[in-house]
Amino acid sequence: MAIPQDTNDGVLPPFIGSTPAQSGDLMSPYAATSYEVVERFALTHERIAILRGWLAHRSALRAAGFARGFQWIDGSFLETRPPKDIDIVTFLYMGNPSFADSGQAWQARSAQGQLFDRAMVKAAFKVDAFFIDLLEPPEFLVTVSRYYFGLFSHQRTTMVWKGMLQVRLEDNGSDAIANILLEQIASVLPPSAPETATPSLFGTEGIDDAS
């Protein structure tokens, strides 16, 4: 399904319809492709720069071997207010099926530590990055997922309930055409295009502008 239209509060709806007690695809986080994210949110040069960074970070993760999983997208980037970055919670496998075992996964992560350091990723890619290992014990996964979902499904100041997006990490084909679309949009967007209403991720450092 297409990415839902914004609510009157300028956010994605937490669910579609009259009640959240319905099919999962009508509830946040909504499944989307990277192409759909670009198509919907590449509205200004500032947003285009953020999307370039996000797509580059996704590509770098796959190149380092972290090619399976999915990402939750939220924060001001999905809202009508001007974003500084894009908030991403990446659910990946520190072991099989991305790697033969956990030892190889942690070796790869150590070798590419800059891709997992929150401050470095934000500076280099404009991504506020958080990570969850899908091979952690089930009870821990429930706890940490609940934390992020509770954090990112409400605005920090207004407490407005809002929706998120979910994008597969391994969708390299969609990323390729998303990059093409991004540059096409950038080439025709007026240089001074203002930020306008959008039409239509447990970090120990604390959350800055995460929600």
C-alpha positions in Angstrom: 0.0 0.0 0.0 1.1 3.6 -0.5 2.5 5.7 2.3 -0.5 7.2 4.2 -1.3 10.9 3.9 -0.5 13.1 6.9 -3.0 13.8 9.6 -4.1 17.4 10.5 -1.2 17.4 13.0 1.3 17.1 10.2 2.4 13.5 11.0 1.7 10.0 9.6 -1.3 8.4 11.2 -0.6 5.7 13.7 -3.2 3.5 12.0 -5.6 3.7 9.1 -9.3 3.5 9.6 -11.5 3.9 12.7 -9.7 1.5 15.0 -6.2 0.1 15.4 -7.6 -3.4 15.9 -7.3 -4.5 12.3 -4.9 -5.9 9.7 -1.3 -5.3 10.5 -0.6 -3.5 7.2 -3.0 -0.8 8.2 -1.0 0.0 11.3 2.4 1.7 11.9 5.1 1.0 11.0 4.0 0.9 7.4 5.9 -1.1 4.9 7.5 1.0 2.2 10.4 0.9 -0.3 13.2 3.4 -0.4 11.9 4.5 -3.7 8.6 5.4 -2.1 10.3 7.3 0.7 12.2 9.4 -1.8 9.1 9.9 -4.0 7.2 11.2 -1.0 9.8 13.1 1.0 12.4 14.6 -1.4 10.7 18.0 -1.3 13.6 20.3 -0.6 17.4 20.3 -1.1 17.8 19.9 2.6 15.7 16.7 2.6 17.4 15.5 -0.5 20.8 15.8 1.2 19.4 13.8 4.1 18.1 11.1 1.8 21.4 10.9 0.0 23.1 10.2 3.3 20.5 7.6 4.3 20.8 5.7 1.0 24.6 5.9 1.3 24.6 4.5 4.8 22.3 1.6 3.8 24.7 0.8 0.9 27.7 0.9 3.2 26.0 -1.4 5.7 25.3 -3.9 2.9 28.9 -3.6 1.6 30.2 -4.4 5.2 28.1 -7.6 5.1 25.0 -6.4 7.0 22.6 -7.1 4.1 19.6 -8.6 5.9 17.0 -6.9 8.1 14.9 -3.8 8.1 14.8 -0.2 9.2 12.2 1.9 11.1 12.1 5.5 10.0 10.7 8.3 12.1 11.5 11.7 13.6 10.9 15.1 12.1 11.8 13.8 8.7 8.4 12.2 8.4 6.7 15.4 9.6 5.9 18.7 8.1 8.5 20.5 10.2 12.0 21.0 8.7 14.3 18.0 9.7 17.9 18.1 10.6 18.5 14.4 10.0 16.6 11.2 9.6 16.0 8.9 12.6 16.7 5.2 11.8 16.4 2.1 13.9 18.1 -0.7 12.0 17.2 -4.3 12.9 20.0 -6.5 11.6 21.6 -10.0 12.1 24.8 -10.2 14.0 25.3 -13.7 12.6 23.3 -16.0 10.3 21.8 -15.2 7.8 24.1 -12.2 7.2 27.2 -14.0 8.4 28.2 -17.6 9.1 28.4 -16.9 12.8 28.4 -14.1 15.4 32.2 -14.0 15.5 32.3 -13.0 11.8 29.6 -10.4 12.4 31.3 -8.7 15.3 34.6 -8.7 13.4 32.9 -7.0 10.5 31.3 -4.5 12.8 34.6 -3.7 14.5 36.2 -3.2 11.1 33.5 -0.8 10.1 32.9 0.9 13.4 32.2 4.2 11.9 29.0 2.9 10.4 27.7 2.1 13.9 28.9 5.1 15.9 26.0 7.4 16.4 27.9 10.7 16.3 30.0 9.7 13.3 27.0 8.4 11.3 25.1 11.6 12.0 28.0 13.7 10.9 28.8 11.7 7.8 25.4 10.6 6.6 22.8 12.9 8.4 21.4 9.7 9.9 20.6 9.4 13.7 21.3 5.7 13.8 20.2 3.1 16.4 20.7 -0.7 16.0 19.0 -3.8 17.2 20.5 -7.3 16.8 17.7 -9.7 15.7 19.6 -12.6 17.1 19.3 -11.3 20.7 17.2 -13.4 23.2 13.5 -13.0 22.5 12.7 -11.2 25.8 15.4 -8.7 25.2 14.1 -8.1 21.6 10.6 -7.4 22.9 12.0 -5.0 25.5 14.2 -3.0 23.3 11.6 -2.9 20.4 9.0 -1.7 22.9 11.4 1.1 24.0 12.0 2.4 20.4 8.4 2.0 19.4 7.2 3.9 22.4 9.8 6.6 21.9 9.3 7.2 18.2 5.5 6.7 18.0 4.9 10.0 19.9 6.1 13.5 19.4 8.4 14.4 22.3 6.8 17.8 23.2 3.2 17.4 22.1 2.8 13.7 22.7 0.8 13.4 19.5 0.5 9.8 18.5 2.1 9.2 15.0 3.1 6.6 12.5 6.5 5.3 11.3 7.8 3.6 8.1 9.5 0.2 7.7 12.0 -0.4 4.8 13.8 -3.6 4.1 17.6 -3.3 4.4 18.4 -5.8 1.6 16.4 -4.0 -1.1 19.4 -2.9 -3.1 17.4 -2.7 -6.4 14.9 -0.2 -4.9 17.8 1.9 -3.5 19.4 2.1 -7.0 16.3 3.5 -8.6 15.6 5.7 -5.5 19.1 7.3 -6.0 18.2 8.0 -9.7 14.9 9.5 -8.7 16.6 11.6 -6.1 19.0 13.2 -8.6 16.2 13.8 -11.0 14.2 15.7 -8.4 17.3 17.6 -7.3 18.0 18.7 -10.9 14.6 20.4 -11.3 14.0 21.6 -7.8 14.5 25.4 -7.5 17.6 26.3 -5.6 15.7 28.3 -3.0 12.8 25.9 -2.6 11.6 26.5 0.9 10.7 23.8 3.4 6.9 23.3 2.9 4.3 21.0 4.4 4.9 17.4 3.5 2.2 16.2 1.1 2.4 13.9 0.9 15.4 4.7 16.1 18.2 2.1 23.5 20.9 4.8 22.7 23.0 5.5 25.8 23.8 9.0 24.6 20.2 10.1 24.9 17.8 11.2 22.2 18.3 14.6 20.8 15.7 15.4 18.1 14.5 11.8 17.7 10.8 12.5 18.0 
